[in-house]
């Protein structure tokens, strides 16, 4: 049992577990201490100085984000002097910050802007000295605007410690300090894997998604094209946050309706192609597992993880599933299967993908196999945040929209498809179908595999399927992945059979529900609510295993043939190649 510490905060008695910071103790007491550099995902850096508090009559001001409580403390979080210091800190930051808020992608959702409003800042006594630095637009996924950087360090902390990528760091000293890739290279030349976690954690508009909504509007206006759209699993439990809904609240039907009102002629669902992925990847696993193929098989749905693997772990290339991501599968099927049904050419279709992920913008041109239909399969990717802006600018009352359904052929999905958006979901979906295909039984003893659920960075389990045991691992957040890979490397080096048969990897914490293109401000509390929303969607589905989907059955019967067959191989599979960590 945790030792409890008693103290006072603004004269109110508070009791919290030992090791709690003053900042979190105050929050438990319903007192808000302002911060800019603090984020609950990260170790407190105490760089901004806004969270200062006083203990008793001491003249020394403590930083609440990194100072632990002690028995008998008498903390004052707000008095005239403290507020004055905080105000000065904000004024100094604003003196070095561009004042183009109306053009900033974070306007209305900027932590600095919110604090400036809270403190009623109207004039600034300090002279303005804003560095005019070039904007880095070198990647298709994210944009780096160093002129807006407030030196909080969140992006570097995320990149280095959460993601283990080390594409961003502090360069220079003092007022010359810049946050940028090492050696002054562009972001695209750096080890960046385009996951977008830096943009999701940036408190201001210094890093943001590459906005491609203009391309979507242009495509919607093009009368010679048929505009088609797909939405990823995680979008349906996060988009509503931009309109006042609670995290995790399902808005699937409203999203379908909004997309039609924007002008899309066909609305499909990436959950459908997640079911296709299980048929392809599941078949691939079963063949390897039962016929002595290369194991462990590693999932390939996440493009940031794919980029990381090609750069940092090319020795696992043969272990990687050749199945494309659900996004790329649906786009290829839209420009082949759907196109043939509608007597259209692939180039007649304008395919837009709505994703929780900035790396998806990179994925669509990753290699020539992303043009399996003879033209680029996915034309444009927009994030959840970009779709929210499109809906708002169109005057659509999202909350009041009636629920609608996705279009047939590529729109119906099972519960297995929707849980792709959470860590462990791909593995669970694969196990449901693998159990049935290996044993010949109609359903596994339990449709739910609790062992792969939850927020542990690495989850391990052994699953009994008939007379066989499948050893699995699930890893999310890139800093956890190398531990799993290193354990396999050790087994191989010591002449042992690898300890896992099947590994799922997702680059972002919590999986796609915490993707770099989701609404900003995600914490584990918000991720848990989004995760619960997808599990509710799974539970309410009549069919919960991918191979049960009647549209999937029709797809293979009428078009693809068998999973892993010649046509499926051409449209739905890819290859991998070693990439340099620093691009030339």
N, C-alpha and C positions, 0 to 999 in steps of 0.2 A: 504494500500500500504506500502511495506517495506521501512524503512528508509535506505537511501544509504550512504555509507561511502567512502570518497575519500582518497587515499593514493598513495604512490609511491613504486614500487617494481623494484629494479635495475634501478632506474631513469625513469621508465615508469609509467605515470599516470594510476591508476586503480580505478574503481568505482565498489563496490560490496555491497550487502545487509548487514546491520548490523547483527552481529552474525556469519559471515563467518570467518573461521579460516584463518590464514596466508597461510597455506598449500593449501587450496582450492582456495584462492584468487590468489595465484601464478599459479595454474593450469589453472585458467580462463585466465590468462595473458600469457599462453603457456610457463610457466617456471616450470621445473621439480625439485622438492626438494626431495632428496633421503629419503626413509623410509624403515624400516624393521618391526616395531611393528604395524604400522598403517594399518587398513583395513576399508573401508567405511561402512561395516556392523556393526562395533563395536564402542563403545565409546573410544576415543583416550586415550591411557594409558601412552604415552610419556616415554616408558621404554628404547628404544634403543639409543636415543640421536643423531641419524643421521640427524634429520630434523632441526638442530639448524640454526638460522638466527640472523642477527644483526639489531637493530633499531637505525638509525642515528649513532652517535658516541659512543653510550653506550657500555661499556665494557661487559655488561650483555648479554649473548646469550639466545635467546628465542627458545622455542620448537614450531615449526610452526604447528604441528598437533593439539595442544590443546590451542593455543593462538589466541584469536579473534582479528580481525583488529580493529584499532581505528583511528579516523580522524587525518590526518596529519602525519601518520607513514611514515618513509622513510626506507623501508626494503631492506637490502642487503642479498641476498640468497647465493652468492658465492663470496668469496675472498680468498686470500692465507691462512689466519688464519683459516677460516671456513673449507676449504677443508682439511687442515692439521689435524684439530680436527676429522673430519669425517673419514679420513684415519686411524687415530690412533684407533678410535672406532672399525672400521672394523678389524684392525690387532689384537686387543685384543679379539674380538669375534672368529677370526680364530685361535688364539693361543689355544683356548679351544674347537676347533671343529675338528672332524675327517677329514682327507684329502683323504678319499676314494671316491671321487666324481664319478669316473668311475663306481663304483659298486652301487651308490646311486640311488634309484628309482626316485628321483627328478632331476637327472643330466640333464642339458639342460633346465630345467624349475624350477630352484631354485633361489629365490630372493637374497639370500646371494651370490651365485655363480655369478649372473649377476652383482651385485654391486662390487664384487671383480674384475671382468673383467673391469667394467667401470672405476674403480680407478687404474687399471693397477698394482694390487698388485702381485709382483713376489717373494719378500723375506719378512720375518717377523722378526722384531727386538726383539720380545718377545719370551721367551722360551715356548715350547709346553707343555701343561698340559691338556691332554684329559682324562676325567674320563671314566674308563672302567666299564660301567654299563650293567646289563643284559637286553636283548631285551625281551619285553613282547609280546609273540605270543599266548596268552591264548584264544583270541576270534577267531572265524572263519572269522571275517570281517576286522579288522584293526590290525596293528602292531604298537607298541609303542617302539621307540628306544631313550631312554633318553640321550644317549651320544651325540646325534646330536641336542638336544634342545638348543636354544639360549636365552631362558627365555623371549621371547617377550610377553607371556601371552595370545596370541590369542586363543589357544585351550581352556584354562580354561574359558575365557570370553564367547566364543561360547557355551561351554557345560553348563555353569552356567546360563547365561543370555538370550541367544537366544533359547536354548533348555530346560532350567529348569531341567536339569538332575543331575548336580553336581557330575559327575564321576571323574573329573580332578580338581586338585588344586595345589597351591604351597606348598611344604613340605620342612621344614628347612629354614635356613636364610643364607644370604651372599653367599659366593662361594659354600656352601653346599646345596643351594636351588635346589630342584628337582621338575619337573612337573610330577605328577603321581596321581593315585587314593588315596583317604584318607586312613589313617591307614596302608598304604603300601601294600594293597591287590592287587591282579592281576586285570587287566582290566575286565576279565570275571567274577570276584567275585564282582565287583563294580556295581553301578547302571547303567552302560553304556547300551545304547539301540542300539549300533552298527550303528547309523545313519551316521557316518563318517564325520560329519561337522567339527570335529577337524582336520581331515586330509585335508579336502578341504580348510581350512583356514591357516594351518601351512605353513610358508614361506619357510621351508627347508624340509629335509627328516626325521624329528623326528617322524612323524605319517603318515602312508600311508596304502593303501589297502593291504590286504593279497593277494599277487600275486599268482594266480592259473593257469597261462598260461601254465606251465609245464604239468599240468594234462590234459589240452586241447590238447596239442601237442601229449601227450601219447595216448589219446583217438582217435585222428585222425589217428595215426599209427596202431591202433588195427584193424586188418583185419576182425576179427570176429564180429565187431560191426558196426552198421549203425550210423554214426555221424549226428546228427540233431541239429539245432540251432534256437533260437528265439531272436528277438530284441525288446526292450521296446520302447514305444512312444518317450520318451525324448532323446534317443540315436541319433535319426535321425536329431536332430537340434543342436547337440553339437559335435559329433565325428569329423566333418569336421574342427573344430578349430585346431585340432592337425596337420592338413595338410595345414593350411593357409587360410581356408575358414572363412567367417564371422559367428559369432554366429547367430543362427537362420536359417542359410542357409540349406535347406532340402537336405539331401544326401541319401535318402532312397534307391533308385535304385542302387547307387554306393555301399552301404553297402551290399545289397544282392549279388552283383557281387563279392565283396571282400571276402565275406564268402564262396562262392563257390570256389574261387581260393585258399582259405586256406585249402579246402578239405571236406567241409560239403556236404553231399549228398542231404539233404533237408533243405531248408531255409524257416522257418515259421515266423510269425509276432505276437508279443504279443498284438498288436492292435486287432487281431482277438479274442483273449480270453478276451480282455477288453469288446468287444461286448457280449461275453458269460457272463461275470460278470454282465453286465446290465440286461440280461435276468434272471439270478439267484437272484441277489440282488434286482433288480426292482420288481420281483415277490414277494420276501420276504417283501419288503416295502408295496406293494399294499395289501397283505394279512393282514399285521399288521394294516395298515391305515384304511382299510375298514371293518375289522372284530374285531376291538378293541384289537389288540395285543399290546405287550410291545413297547412303544414309549418313547423317540425318537429312531429310528434306526440309528446306527452309522456305517460308512463305514469301511471296513477292508482290503483295498488294500495295505496299507503301513505297512511293517513288523516292522519298528522302532516304529511306533505308537502302533502296537499290543503289542510289548514288554513293552512299557511305560504303556499301559492300564493294562496289567496283573500285573505289579509291583505297580503302583501308583493309579489306579482307578478300582480295581476289583469289586467295587460296580456297575459298568456299564457292567459287563460281559453279562448279559441277554439282554442288548441293542445292543450289538455288532452284526453286520451281520455275519452269519455263512459262508458266501461265502468266498472261498479262494481268494488269490490275482490272477490277470491275469497270472502271471508267473507260479504259481502252477497249475492253471487250464489248461494252454496249455501243460505243461509237462505231466499231467495226461492223457490228451486227446491224446498226441503223443504216449504214451506207452499203450494206449488202443484202441481208435478209429482208429488212423493211423496204429498202429501195426496190428490190425485185417485186415485192408484193404490190407496190404502188406504181410500178412501171417508171421508176425514176433512175437517173444515173447517179453514181456516188457524188459527183461534183454538183448535183442539183440540190443537195442537202446541206444546210448550214447547221452544224452540230455544236451546241453550246453545253458545257458541263458546269454544274454548280457544285463546288467542292468545299470542304472545311479546311483545305490544304493549299498552301502556296506552291509546294513542290509539284503539284499537278500541272501547273503552268509550264514547268520545265519538262515534264514527262511527255507531253504531246508531240514533242520533236526530239525525243531522246535518241532515237535511232530510226533507220528506214522502216523498221517493222511497225512503227506507229502510223504508217501509211499503207496498211495491208490491203486497202480497197482501191489503190491506185492514186489516191489523193490523201491529204492529211486527214486521218479519221476523226479527230477532235479538232474543230476549228478554233474555238476559244474556251478558256477556263476562267470562270469568275468565282470568287470566294463567297462565303456566307455574308461577309460584310458588304461586298459589292452588290449582291442581290438585294440586300436591305436598302441600300441607297437607291437602286433602280426603282424599287417598289414605292419608296417615299417620294421620289421625284415625279412619279406617274400619278400621284394623287389617289392611289389605291388605299382604301380603308382596310388594311390587312385584318385587323381584329374582327371586323364585321363580315368578312367574306364567308360565303357558304362553303361547306366542304364539298370537294369534287374528287373524282377518281382519276387515276393515271390512265393513259390510253393502252389498249390491248396490244398484244404481240410482244412488247418489251416493257411492260409496266407492272404486271402482277408479281408478287414476291411472297416468300415464306418467312417465318420467324427467323430462320437461319440467316437469311439475307440481311435482315435489319440489324442483327447484332454484330455484323462486320465493323460497325462504327466504334466498338469498344475494345480495349485490350482483352485478349482471350476469346473474342467473338469469332474470329476466323477459325481458331482451333476448335472451339465448341461446335461450330457449324460443320466443320470437316468430320469431327468425331461422330456426330449424329448420323451422317450419311455413310461414313466408312464402316461403322458398326453394322448397318443393314446390308451393305454390299458384301462385306466379308463373311458375315454369318448367314445371310439369306433370310434373316428375320425382318419383320415389318417395322419394328421399332425397338430401340435400345431399352434396357430396363428402366432408365430414367432419361428423359429428354434434356434435363439440365445437368451440366457438368460443373458443379460448384468449384472444383479444384482449379479451374482456369480463370475464375472470376476474382475481382478485387484489385486493389491498387499496389500490391507487392510488386517491386520492380522486376523480380524474377519469380515465376511460379513453376514448380516441377511436380510431376505426377506420373503414376503408372496406371494405364487404363487396360482392363482385361476385356478383350474382344474375342469371344468364342474361346478357342484354346490358345490364343496368342495374347501377349502383353505388349502394349505400345507405350514406350517411354517418351514423354513429351516435356517441352519447356516453353514457356511464354515469357517474353521480355518486352518491355516498353520503356521509352525514354533512352536515348542512345547511350548514355553513360552506363546503363545496365547491360547492354548487349555484348560488349567485349568480354565481360566475365563469362558469359555462356559460351562464346566462341573459343575463348582461351581454354575452357575446361575440355572442349572437344579436341582442340589441338593437343592438349596434354595426353588425352587418351590415345590419340593416333601416334604421338611421339613415343609413347611407352608400349606400343604394340597391342593395346586393348581395343575392343569394339567400342565405338563411340557410345557415350552414356545416353544419348537421345536418338529417337527415331524420327521425330517431327518437332520442328521449332517454329513458333510464330514470333515475328518481330514487328513492332510498330515504333516509329521514330519518336512520336510525341507522347508526353505523359498522359496516361489514360486512354491512349489510342486516338482515333480521329475526332472523338468528342472534344479533345483538347488541341485540335489542329491549329496551325499557325494562321489560318484564314477565318477562324471562328470569332465571334464577338469578343472584344478585348476584355481583360479583367478576370480571366478564368483562374480559379483557385481549386483546391481539392474538393471543397464543399460544392462548388458549381459543377465540377467534373462528375461528382457523385450523383448529382441531380440529373445531369444529362444522361449518364449511364443508366440510371433507373428508368428514364423515359424510354430508352431503346429496349430494355428488358420488358417493359410493359407492352411495347409494340409487339415484341416476340410472343408474349403470353396471349395477346388477343387475336393472334393469327390462327385461323383454323388449321392450316398446314404449317408445320414447323421444321420440316426437313427439305433440303433443296431438291432432292430427286423426286419429291411429291408434287412439285409445281407443274400444273398441267401445261402452262406455256413453255416450260423447259422441255417437257416431254415432246410437245409438238415441234419445237425447234430442232431437236435431234432427229425425230422421225421424218420430218418433212424437208430438212435442209442440211444439217451438219453431219448426219450419220452418227457414228459412235464417238463418245468422248475420246479425245486424243487422235481422232482419225485425220485423214488428209486435209479436209476442208477446215476442220477445227484447228489443226496445226497451223495452217496458213493465216487464219484470221485471229486466233486467240492466244498464240504463243509467241515468244520472243527469245533472244539470246543476250548474253552479257559479255562485256569486254572490260579489261583493266583500264582504269582512267588514272591519269596523274593527279596526285593530291593538289599540286599547284599547276593549273593549266597553263599551257604555253600559247 
